[in-house]
Amino acid sequence: MNAASADQPAPRRSKPDVVDAAMSVLAENSIAGLSMRRIADELDVQVSALYWHFPNKQALLAAVSARMVAGESDAESDAPDLTATATALRDRLLAHRDGAEVVSSSLALGLLDLPARQRLVDAALAAGLTDAAAEVAADTLVHYVIGFTFHEQQRVHAAVIGAADASVDLSPARLASPGASPDDDFAAGLALIVSGIRSAAVAGR
């Protein structure tokens, strides 16, 4: 580095820059290695500079979670649909390393407004559920999607580090149908829940 460049101040980083860096560190190191120090190193700034944008790590993780679940897929572009919305949410979580764990943490602390949840509420209302029942249905589907995906991602991580015996699968659905894929397992469980929601709507009428 020459003297002129050494005298130049480092470029100011924006909040989106910090989120970008956090997602890059997450992709490379997993949530266990997602430290404020590593994020600061990624941006070539002091750790204190991160707190200009985020008061703590959990607030930053909430912003990362929001980035993960933002936007809508083509399948969600029309009227809200229980199956399409739940499947699209899983796809978003699977697209990011430890996505389910990061999003689950932010939801549990009330730091994330999950767009898919409102779409699920709308779809449940359209199916004929009452306001209260639609809220329960949406929460049930969100918990199923996040829980299933968390299990998937934990299994993948365990296999990568050699901590899981490839001959053992903890999925109850897989034990019942040894030839099934994770997508089959997910779809089967989702179909049961959606069928129950629709049956409840019919009974409520």
BELHU-V931742 format. One record per residue. N is the residue number from 1. RES is the residue in three letters. PHI is phi in degrees with one decimal (none if undefined). Layout:
N,RES,PHI / N,RES,PHI
//
This chain:
1,MET,none / 2,ASN,-83.4 / 3,ALA,-64.6 / 4,ALA,-65.0 / 5,SER,-70.9 / 6,ALA,-66.6 / 7,ASP,-82.1 / 8,GLN,-76.7 / 9,PRO,-67.8 / 10,ALA,-65.3 / 11,PRO,-61.7 / 12,ARG,-69.4 / 13,ARG,-96.8 / 14,SER,-95.5 / 15,LYS,-59.4 / 16,PRO,-59.4 / 17,ASP,-61.1 / 18,VAL,-66.4 / 19,VAL,-64.8 / 20,ASP,-57.4 / 21,ALA,-64.6 / 22,ALA,-62.0 / 23,MET,-67.8 / 24,SER,-66.5 / 25,VAL,-65.0 / 26,LEU,-60.4 / 27,ALA,-62.0 / 28,GLU,-89.8 / 29,ASN,-118.8 / 30,SER,73.2 / 31,ILE,-65.2 / 32,ALA,-65.7 / 33,GLY,-102.6 / 34,LEU,-87.7 / 35,SER,-106.8 / 36,MET,-62.3 / 37,ARG,-62.9 / 38,ARG,-66.2 / 39,ILE,-65.1 / 40,ALA,-62.4 / 41,ASP,-62.6 / 42,GLU,-60.8 / 43,LEU,-93.2 / 44,ASP,60.1 / 45,VAL,-133.5 / 46,GLN,-76.0 / 47,VAL,-57.9 / 48,SER,-59.3 / 49,ALA,-66.2 / 50,LEU,-67.0 / 51,TYR,-75.4 / 52,TRP,-67.4 / 53,HIS,-100.6 / 54,PHE,-132.4 / 55,PRO,-68.2 / 56,ASN,-160.1 / 57,LYS,-65.3 / 58,GLN,-65.7 / 59,ALA,-64.9 / 60,LEU,-66.4 / 61,LEU,-62.9 / 62,ALA,-65.1 / 63,ALA,-67.7 / 64,VAL,-63.9 / 65,SER,-59.9 / 66,ALA,-61.3 / 67,ARG,-64.7 / 68,MET,-61.7 / 69,VAL,-101.1 / 70,ALA,-72.7 / 71,GLY,85.0 / 72,GLU,-129.7 / 73,SER,-84.8 / 74,ASP,-59.0 / 75,ALA,-65.9 / 76,GLU,-101.6 / 77,SER,-74.0 / 78,ASP,-99.0 / 79,ALA,-64.6 / 80,PRO,-56.3 / 81,ASP,-133.6 / 82,LEU,-58.7 / 83,THR,-68.0 / 84,ALA,-63.9 / 85,THR,-68.2 / 86,ALA,-64.7 / 87,THR,-66.1 / 88,ALA,-65.5 / 89,LEU,-63.5 / 90,ARG,-59.7 / 91,ASP,-60.2 / 92,ARG,-65.7 / 93,LEU,-65.5 / 94,LEU,-67.4 / 95,ALA,-73.7 / 96,HIS,-128.4 / 97,ARG,-59.7 / 98,ASP,57.0 / 99,GLY,-58.4 / 100,ALA,-65.5 / 101,GLU,-67.6 / 102,VAL,-64.0 / 103,VAL,-66.8 / 104,SER,-60.1 / 105,SER,-62.1 / 106,SER,-66.5 / 107,LEU,-65.2 / 108,ALA,-61.3 / 109,LEU,-92.3 / 110,GLY,70.3 / 111,LEU,-103.9 / 112,LEU,-131.6 / 113,ASP,-96.8 / 114,LEU,-83.4 / 115,PRO,-57.0 / 116,ALA,-61.5 / 117,ARG,-63.7 / 118,GLN,-65.8 / 119,ARG,-64.9 / 120,LEU,-67.5 / 121,VAL,-60.0 / 122,ASP,-61.0 / 123,ALA,-66.7 / 124,ALA,-67.2 / 125,LEU,-64.5 / 126,ALA,-64.4 / 127,ALA,-75.1 / 128,GLY,116.2 / 129,LEU,-76.7 / 130,THR,-71.1 / 131,ASP,-56.8 / 132,ALA,-65.2 / 133,ALA,-67.5 / 134,ALA,-65.5 / 135,GLU,-63.8 / 136,VAL,-64.1 / 137,ALA,-61.6 / 138,ALA,-63.4 / 139,ASP,-63.4 / 140,THR,-61.8 / 141,LEU,-67.7 / 142,VAL,-61.4 / 143,HIS,-64.2 / 144,TYR,-63.5 / 145,VAL,-61.4 / 146,ILE,-66.4 / 147,GLY,-64.1 / 148,PHE,-63.2 / 149,THR,-68.3 / 150,PHE,-58.8 / 151,HIS,-60.9 / 152,GLU,-57.6 / 153,GLN,-69.9 / 154,GLN,-65.0 / 155,ARG,-64.4 / 156,VAL,-62.8 / 157,HIS,-62.7 / 158,ALA,-63.2 / 159,ALA,-67.1 / 160,VAL,-64.1 / 161,ILE,-90.6 / 162,GLY,77.0 / 163,ALA,-91.0 / 164,ALA,-120.3 / 165,ASP,-75.6 / 166,ALA,-60.0 / 167,SER,-82.8 / 168,VAL,-112.1 / 169,ASP,-128.0 / 170,LEU,-82.7 / 171,SER,-73.7 / 172,PRO,-58.0 / 173,ALA,-64.6 / 174,ARG,-69.6 / 175,LEU,-65.1 / 176,ALA,-75.1 / 177,SER,-132.3 / 178,PRO,-54.3 / 179,GLY,-88.2 / 180,ALA,-75.2 / 181,SER,-96.5 / 182,PRO,-56.5 / 183,ASP,-63.7 / 184,ASP,-63.5 / 185,ASP,-59.5 / 186,PHE,-62.3 / 187,ALA,-61.8 / 188,ALA,-65.5 / 189,GLY,-65.2 / 190,LEU,-62.8 / 191,ALA,-62.1 / 192,LEU,-64.1 / 193,ILE,-66.6 / 194,VAL,-62.7 / 195,SER,-62.0 / 196,GLY,-64.9 / 197,ILE,-63.9 / 198,ARG,-67.6 / 199,SER,-65.1 / 200,ALA,-63.8 / 201,ALA,-64.8 / 202,VAL,-64.1 / 203,ALA,-63.1 / 204,GLY,-69.5 / 205,ARG,-77.5
//
